[in-house]
Amino acid sequence: MRRNAPPETAVFLNVPFDRAYERTFVALIAGLCMLGCKPRCVLEIPATKDRLNRLFELIQECGISIHDLSRASAYPPRFNMPFELGLAAALGLQSNGDHRFFIMERVPYRVQKTLSDVNGYDSHIHNGSIAAVTAALLDFIESTRPVEPDGVVAVARALWAAARKMKADHRTETVFRPAIFRKLVVVGTELSEVALEAAGAKV
């Protein structure tokens, strides 16, 4: 077991990097910021020879990881998500629970067919819905903040508007860029603070 457990407020996002997932990715960032968490993901790691080591170290720095296996059964299949889930699961087992991982899917019961080794771990089904993604986050991440689903959805919408402007400013078609990810976390945090203060909550 590691001597110092990582902060649960650091959350590793293991999700598909495709255009159809952009709004879900932004909603996850918004929800985590509302809950007082710090989103982390592989976009922070440059493409170098020690990428795998740095990826594992990044997951180690997080108390929680979220793994969306929506594309694991696509054609051609995407193996990055189940591979990173395997790293997180191994870390969770070795650390006696210092690291907790949660599985998300778009389709009910598909994980039981594509990755039967995780049977016994509940999968949070979102059906591609931002409201369902929000509900899943509120279910498995505890927070002292009085966060309501409608508030998260509102922040997610505002952050998506900001994300579209960021893409235009960076002249890119995707939000899955390191610079944009960093900005999304900053803006998501700012929007969350404003929303919580408007609701009379202490940030």
Order of alpha helices (4+ residues) and beta strands (2+ residues): beta-alpha-beta-alpha-beta-alpha-beta-alpha-beta-alpha-alpha-alpha
